[in-house]
Amino acid sequence: MSTPPEIWTFVGINVFVMLSLITHRYRAGNHSGRFESLYQLIALEGVAQMYFASFLFRVALEVRNVLSVAYFAVAMAGVGLTMLVVHKRSAETGKNGPRYAEEAMEAEDAQALKDLVKVSVGLPRVVSEPVKETPEPPRRRATPATEEDRGGSTEDLLALARQFLEDEER
């Protein structure tokens, strides 16, 4: 028994759902949520393709195989495109991150931050020694419980419980 060709479509659907999560995680604050919604719509299209090709129209096995592999190829191309965009954005942020942060702050705050960095660089370093741990005093063992402390036997406890229930009924 061979595997059904829809396995490639199913894997492609999962890839598009993961791409939706990745793009949601790495999208910039000024972009709308349309980019990850596009991947979700393409995943729904894959489910519709599986349903119509397999159950509704009874398309031939060879055609279903071609459609499934093509859908999977598009999903893999989407992975490459998404990783390219994510890498490009992270490279831009890495190069220009402090400049963007400086523009976001007011001019006075940026100058105060620069002054603080200059002052902290010139401060002498303080050498500290690790704290020595003090040994804990040995624990004293408690005396073993006596027969009175433990209570009576099981029969005594049952008798006390019966007595309590009888008192409650009165």
N, C-alpha and C positions, 0 to 999 in steps of 0.2 A: 504494500500500500504506500503510495507516495504522499508527500505533504501537499496540502491544498495551496494553490497559488496565492490565496488571500493572506497567507502568512506575511508576505512582503508588504501588503497594504496595511496589515495590522501593525507591523513594526514601524512603518512610515507614519501612521497615526500617532503612535507613541512618541516618535521623534518630533513631530510637529507640536504635540502638547508640551514636551520638554523645552522646545524652542520658545514657546509662549512664556514659559516660566523664566527662562534665561533672559529673554528680552524685557520682561517685566522687572527683573532684578537689576539690569544694567541700563535701563533707559534713563535719559537725563530728565531733570525736573521740568524742563520747559516743553517736552514732547508729550503729546497726548497718548492715550492708551490704544490707539488704532493699530499700531504695529503688532503688538501681541495678539490683538483681536483678529488680525488677518491670519495668523497661524492657527488660531482656534477655528476659524471658518474653514480653513483648508483641511484641518483634521475632521471636521464634520462632513466635508465633501468626500473624504476618504471612506467614512462610514456609509454615506449614501452610495458611493461607487460599489462598495462590497455588497450592499443590499440589492441594488438594482441589477448588477451583473450576475450575482449568484442566485438570487431567489425570485426576482420579479421577471426578468427577461430570459433567464436561462441561457446566458451567452456561452459560447464554446470554451472549452478548457484552455485552448491556446490563446484566445483573445483575452481571457481573464488573466492568464499568466503575463502577457505583455502589458496589460493595464496595471497590474500589481507591481511589476518591476519598474515601470515608468514612474509610478507614484512614489516608489521608494527612492528612485534616482532624484526626483524633484526634492524629496525630503533631505537627502544627503547634500544636494546643492544648497538648500536652505541653511543647513548646518554650517557649510563653508562660508556663506554670505554673512550669517549672524556672527560667527567667530571673527570674521574680518572686521565687521563694524565694531564689535566689542573691543578687539585689539586696537583699532584705530582710536577709539574714544579713550581707552586707558592710556595709550601713548601720549595723546594730547594733554590729558589731565596730568600725567606725570611730568611733562616738560613745563607746563604753564600753570601748575597748581598754585604755587605761592603768589604768582602775579594775579590770578583770579581772586584769591583770598584777599589780597591787598586792595584790589579794586572794590571788592564788596564792602570792606570796612571803610569807615569815614577816614579822612586824611589825618585827623588828630589821633585816632586809634592806631593807624598804621605807623605813624611817627613814634608813638609811645611804645609800640611793640619793638621797633628798631632800637630805640634807646634802651629798653629792657634787655635786649639781646647783647648790646654792647657792654652794659654794666655787668651782666652775669658772666661774660667771658673774662673780665678782668678780676673777678673775685678770687681770693685764695681758696685752695681746696682744703677741706677739713678731713684729716685722716681719723678714722674711727676704728676702734677695736671691736671685735664681736663680743657680745654679752656672754659672760660665763654663766652657765646654768647652775643653780644651786640644787644640791641633791635634796630630794624629798625625804622627810622623816619616814622611818618604817611604819607600816600600818600595824595597829594593835588588833589582835584577833579578839572577836567577841566570845564571851563564854557560851558554851553550848546551852541550849534551852532545856529547862527541866520539864518533868512530866506535867507540872501545873501550868507552865507557860504554853505548852503545846495543846492543851485541852484534853478532853477525854477521848474515849474510843468512838468508833462510828456509831455504836448503839446509843451512846450518851448524846451525841449530836442529833440523832434521829429523835430521841426522846425530847430534847429541847425544842426541836422544830415542831413536833406534835403539840407540845405544851403551848408554844407561841400561836399556832393556828387555832387551838381551842380557845385561847384568850381573845383572839381576834373575833371569833364567832359570837362571843358573849356580849 
